[in-house]
Amino acid sequence: MSAALRDGRAARVVAVVGRVCVRHRFVVIGAWVLLVLALVAGARVIGTPTDNDVSLPGTDAQLVRDLTASPEAPLTSGTVILVARDGRLDDEARSGVLAATAASLRGAEHVTSVKPPSARDGSLSGDGRTGWFAVGLDVRRAELTKAVARAVTEAARPAADAGLLVLPGGAFAQAVDGSGTTGDEYFGLVLAALVLFLALGGLVGAVLALLTSGLAVLATLETVGLAGNLTSMPAQASTLALMVGLGVGIDYSLFLLSRFRALARSGLAVPEAVERAAAESGAAVAFAGVTVAVALAGLGLTGVPLLRTLAWTCGIAVGFAVLAALTLLPALTSLAGGRLASGGALHTRLARRAGPGGHWARLADRVTRRPLAAGGVALVLLVLLAAPATDLRPGQLDAGSSPESTAVRQAHDAVSAAFGPGAGTPITVLGRLPTPVTGPDDPRLPPLVAAVRDQPGVAAVGPVTPFGDGRVVTVQVIASTSGGDPATADLVHRLRGRSVPGMTVHVGGNTAARVDLADRVGDRLPLVIGVVLLLSVAVLLAAFRAPLLALKAAVVDLVSIGAAYGVLTAVFTRGWGVTWIGLSGPVPVPSFVPLMLFALLFGLSMDYEVFLLSEVRRRWDLTGDNLRSVREGLVGTGGVITAAAAIMVGVFLAFVPNDDPTIKMFGVGMAVAIAVDATVVRCLLVPATMAVLGDLNWWAPGRGRVRAAEPG
């Protein structure tokens, strides 16, 4: 450990916590079990609602939404789409079918209103073959479950029996798809179990790590689910928290168990080995958790509720992972004790190959002997990986970006084919007047319609609709391009630039809200990156007391993130191999994904930096020889960090089959960044730069070359 981690207050506190947890292990284990059971029971009783309808205060789209909100509107509304293979839905022959379908829908549980397809309100296509029932419910959007959505869709059975294609649309389709999980997430756990078995020398260590991280993840998911009753909770929040929680939870357990195993095999008694492991690796776990939390906290500066929510839900996952590693794991380890310390023959052979004279030693020797060459190779590889990021142009996802097997994609395709690409994402143009409108013939209304209709990219314009006391009117605009097309975003900007005499114009709707989100993220991006960098450097400076080392670590992490951005762009924007991950073609990268990835990856990559530099610093404190410290630090951490990275990469890749394109992006981006960080960066770039810097690594103002702390 570095001097700050080993001899500082944090290490002493963690050591005391470990000692207490060992002495009162049954109390600690029981408390964790009771906590998880209480959270699970609470979630089952109270519910875990999700809501993808995210607000964005202070924006034009949010203003439109607020001004058009009506207390008479249903709590939730969705559509049931009908498609005729021939003829028209409004044919006389089908009038009885539509009437029976409407009656059946009205009889479904929670349904409060039903409006049949009609050409007057735009819910029936021009050829009459496609239309939808607008269905209102008495439950909030966050409480709309998959069962309710399916029951409403099933209520359209008369139409299905008559040979019409019936599809859920809008909120119903989103609820039917749910979180988009496919079950492939369990592959990550299987891989983690295998790596843990090899790294810890047997089944006992693997079970301890999986049990500890499993309870932490379960506590996380139930806590996040319960929080959905207090605030808007997007469906991606729990999935992202699960990804992060599994990755860091298993990694932290692996670091602690590896250190305990080494100490126990050196002859220490189990209680003392647990306490020492907590004081050394446990302190590093605490600092690593702080770096992740600091990086996520920077997202609070965006002023975007969605990012703040994703940040604190992932923060909860990291918090539970750290807490479980520092309390539950020592208690469980003290019970396993000697069985964990003794590994099998396979583990012994692997350890011998990784030890002095093994491949890690040979790699460290080659890199530190020719640091400029090794560093140059690393930089070339990283530049090649990051090069596609020059084409990264954040855009907007719509239902057409989802896999073809999903309900939202099927509904989108049906509506787009019949009504045009922009029908599924209408734009709302709102006019505010100083006095109420006098009626449909009010002379102030035609200029609004004309200003909208004259814009390039407008396919259709609906009738003017007054709201409230008549001082607010709206016009629904259908673009000629889909909601995810950059041309539609350009149309939103043009509409906002229109001037209409006698009224103030605002533009809203889902597409406009995404445009506002992209604008705000772009405006706050430099601030967030700057603050995260400064705070992370401050944490590293507190841990290692070496300014150049802290700055170098931050810069190296940025390089890893650049490589992740490059791969993200190549796969999703350029479409390289995108069909292999379940998408039908290239899709835009939402504006918030790169920023969220930056915060997550900066924190997660810093974890490995902390563990590697901690071991290098410990060797420096003992020897004062920089090259020797770098070599021995790489050898000492090579096996465990590689195992930890393999686990995290496997966990992240297991989420790529998820139906949500956003989750696919997080899975690919995070897996690539961790893989690059654990190989190119840690094996080549970090030791090469430390070899070049020499004793400057440990320089601090006023101390020159004097070491920061003497051993003992």
Buried (B, 14 or more C-beta within 10 A) or exposed (E): BBBBBBBBEBBEBBBEBBBBBBEEBEEBBEBBEEBBEEBBEBBEEEBBBBBBBBBBEEBBBBBBBEBBEEEEEBBBBBBBBBBBEEEBBBEEEBEEBBEBBBEBBEEBEBBBBBBBBBEEEBBBBEEBBBBBBBBBBEBEBBBBBBEBBBBBBBBBBBBBEBEBBBBBBBBBBBBBBBBBBBEEBEBBBEBBBBBBBBBBBBEBBBBBBBBBBBBBBBBBBBBBBBBBBEEBBBBBBBBBBBBBBBBBBBBBBBBBBBBBBBBBBEEBEBBBBBBBBBBBBBBBBBBBBBBBBBBBBBBBBBBBBBBBBBBBBBBBBBBBBBBBBBBBBBBBBBBBBEEBBBBEEEBEEBBEEBBEEBEBBEBBBBBBEBBEEBBBBBBEBBEEBBBBBEEBEBBBBBBBBBBEEBBBBBBBBBBBBBBBBBBBBBBBBBBEBEEBBEEEEBEBBEBBBEBBEEBEBBBBBBEBEBBEEBBBBBBBBBBBBBBBBEBBBBBBEBBBEBEBEBBEBBBBBBBBBBBBBBBBBEEBBEEBBEBBBEBBBEBBBBBBBBBBBBBBBBEBBBBBBBBBBBBBBBBBBEBBEBEEBBBBEBBBBBBBBBBBBBBBBBBBBBBBBBBBBBBBBBBBBBBBEBBBBBBBBBBBBBBBBBBBBBBBBBBBBBBBBBBBBBBBBBBBBBBBBBBBBBBBBBBBBBBBBBBBBBEBBBBBEEEEEEBBBEEE
